[in-house]
Amino acid sequence: MKPHPLTRHSISSVELKLPSGKSVGIPKCSQLFIRWTGTPITDTYGGKDVLNFDAEPVFAELAILGTLQEGGWDGVWVDTFRRKFRPAMPPACCDLPAHAQELYDRICRANDGNFAGWFDVFAWKGQDYLFVESKRKYKDSIRETQRAWIEAALDSGVSVDSLLICEWDFGWIDRSRVPLETKEDVEELFRMVEKLREDSSERKD
């Protein structure tokens, strides 16, 4: 599998049966994020989880994209719900660069012109492409439309190693490895950070 920030985490494989009857093993990684506990956002797309990524409220798709961007990748969240490519939280949207648009169109044609089923994150770095599907652990599973999309992507020349299922859950801050199991844990950490800032300010005075 191509090296990227998500390969730092445990990689396994999910065996999926495609519409043609073929089976394929799709790489899967595990990732942990922390829950957003700041001011609630108004548009949650009907109740999507909101994560804290770099002290900003984001959906899991954008936290995954942000993790890849830290490793030098570029890309978008493929918002199939509102048919937009998003580099950040709504209302931000953008167009794909020409090389990515060409691949996107090719896969759509192979998928009978169907937009449904696209993996959530479409990323690229040089000549490499990566498609990442976000799945909340114990809550989400691969849909039939996604099985059809996977087959269309493979028929379009996409390598299976360019596909990735990111199974995520709430738990740890990846950068510091500090365990945060509950909302109260997160709030306690924020209080500790604020206290350190206050103490540092008092020493300067």
C-alpha positions in Angstrom: 0.0 0.0 0.0 1.2 3.5 -0.8 2.8 5.2 2.3 0.6 8.0 3.8 -0.2 9.2 7.3 -3.0 6.7 7.8 -0.7 3.7 7.3 0.9 4.5 10.6 -2.2 2.8 12.1 -3.0 -0.9 12.1 -3.8 -2.1 8.6 -5.9 -5.2 7.9 -8.2 -6.2 5.1 -12.0 -6.4 4.5 -13.2 -9.1 2.1 -16.1 -7.8 0.0 -18.2 -9.5 -2.6 -18.8 -7.2 -5.6 -21.9 -7.1 -7.8 -20.1 -9.2 -10.5 -19.7 -12.0 -7.9 -15.9 -11.4 -7.6 -14.4 -10.9 -4.1 -11.7 -8.4 -3.2 -9.8 -7.6 -0.1 -10.0 -3.8 0.6 -7.3 -2.4 3.0 -8.7 -1.1 6.3 -7.1 1.0 9.0 -8.1 2.1 12.5 -8.1 5.7 13.6 -9.0 7.5 16.8 -10.3 11.1 17.0 -11.7 13.2 19.8 -15.2 14.6 20.0 -15.9 18.3 19.5 -17.2 19.9 22.7 -17.1 23.5 21.8 -19.9 25.6 20.4 -22.3 23.3 18.4 -22.4 23.8 14.7 -25.8 24.5 13.2 -25.7 22.1 10.2 -24.8 18.6 11.1 -26.2 17.0 7.9 -29.0 15.4 10.0 -26.8 14.3 13.0 -23.3 13.6 11.8 -20.7 13.2 14.5 -18.6 16.4 14.9 -14.9 15.9 15.7 -12.2 18.1 17.1 -9.4 18.4 14.6 -6.7 21.0 15.2 -9.1 22.7 17.5 -11.8 23.1 14.8 -15.2 21.3 14.5 -15.2 19.0 11.5 -16.9 15.9 10.2 -14.9 12.7 10.1 -14.3 12.9 6.3 -12.5 16.2 6.8 -10.5 14.9 9.8 -9.3 12.1 7.6 -8.5 14.6 4.8 -6.6 16.8 7.2 -4.6 13.9 8.4 -3.5 13.1 4.8 -2.8 16.8 4.1 -0.3 16.8 7.1 1.6 14.2 5.1 1.7 16.3 1.9 -1.4 14.9 0.2 -4.1 17.1 -1.3 -7.7 16.2 -1.9 -11.4 16.8 -1.1 -14.3 15.4 0.7 -16.7 14.0 -1.9 -20.0 15.2 -0.4 -22.4 12.9 -2.2 -25.3 14.1 -0.1 -25.1 17.6 -1.6 -23.1 16.7 -4.7 -20.1 18.9 -3.9 -16.3 18.6 -3.6 -15.3 20.2 -0.3 -11.8 21.2 1.0 -13.3 22.3 4.3 -16.6 22.4 6.3 -19.7 23.7 4.3 -20.3 26.0 2.7 -16.8 25.7 1.3 -16.6 23.9 -2.0 -14.3 23.6 -5.0 -13.6 22.1 -8.4 -11.3 19.2 -8.9 -8.0 19.8 -10.7 -8.0 18.5 -14.3 -6.1 15.3 -13.6 -8.5 14.3 -10.7 -11.6 15.3 -12.6 -10.5 13.0 -15.5 -10.2 10.1 -13.1 -13.5 11.0 -11.4 -15.3 11.1 -14.7 -13.8 7.8 -15.8 -15.0 6.0 -12.7 -18.5 7.6 -13.0 -18.8 6.3 -16.5 -17.8 2.8 -15.5 -20.4 3.1 -12.7 -23.2 3.7 -15.3 -22.9 7.4 -14.7 -23.8 7.0 -11.1 -22.5 9.5 -8.5 -23.6 7.3 -5.6 -21.2 5.1 -3.7 -18.2 7.3 -4.0 -15.7 6.9 -1.2 -15.7 9.9 1.1 -12.2 11.2 0.6 -10.5 11.6 -2.8 -6.8 12.5 -2.4 -3.8 12.7 -4.6 0.0 13.3 -4.3 2.0 13.4 -7.5 0.9 10.5 -9.6 -0.6 8.6 -6.7 -4.3 8.6 -5.8 -6.1 7.5 -2.7 -9.8 6.9 -2.0 -10.8 6.6 1.7 -14.2 5.6 3.0 -15.0 6.8 6.5 -16.8 4.3 8.7 -17.6 4.8 12.4 -16.7 1.7 14.3 -19.7 -0.6 15.2 -22.1 1.8 13.5 -21.4 1.9 9.7 -20.9 -0.8 7.1 -20.2 -0.9 3.4 -23.4 -0.3 1.3 -24.4 -2.0 -1.9 -23.8 1.3 -3.9 -20.3 1.3 -2.6 -19.6 -2.2 -3.7 -20.7 -1.2 -7.2 -18.5 1.9 -7.0 -15.5 -0.2 -5.9 -16.0 -2.5 -8.9 -16.2 0.5 -11.2 -13.0 2.0 -9.7 -11.1 -1.2 -10.2 -12.5 -1.6 -13.8 -11.2 2.0 -14.4 -7.6 1.0 -13.5 -7.6 2.0 -9.9 -5.4 -0.3 -7.8 -6.9 -2.0 -4.8 -4.0 -0.5 -2.8 -5.4 2.9 -3.6 -8.6 2.1 -1.8 -8.9 2.3 2.0 -11.6 1.9 4.6 -10.9 4.1 7.6 -12.7 2.7 10.6 -12.6 5.3 13.3 -13.9 5.9 16.8 -13.5 8.4 19.6 -10.7 7.8 22.0 -7.2 9.2 21.8 -5.5 12.4 20.7 -3.2 10.9 18.1 -0.5 13.6 18.4 0.0 13.4 22.2 -1.3 9.9 22.8 -3.3 11.2 25.8 -6.4 8.9 26.4 -9.7 10.8 26.3 -12.6 8.5 26.9 -15.4 10.9 27.7 -16.5 14.5 27.3 -15.4 15.1 30.9 -11.9 13.9 30.1 -11.7 16.4 27.2 -12.9 19.2 29.3 -10.4 18.4 32.0 -7.6 18.5 29.5 -8.7 21.9 28.3 -8.9 23.2 31.9 -5.3 21.9 32.5 -4.0 23.7 29.4 -5.8 26.9 30.3 -4.3 26.7 33.9 -0.8 26.3 32.4 -1.3 29.3 30.2 -2.5 31.4 33.2 0.4 30.3 35.3 2.8 31.2 32.5 1.2 34.6 32.1 1.5 35.3 35.8 5.2 34.4 35.8 5.9 36.8 33.0 4.1 39.6 34.9 
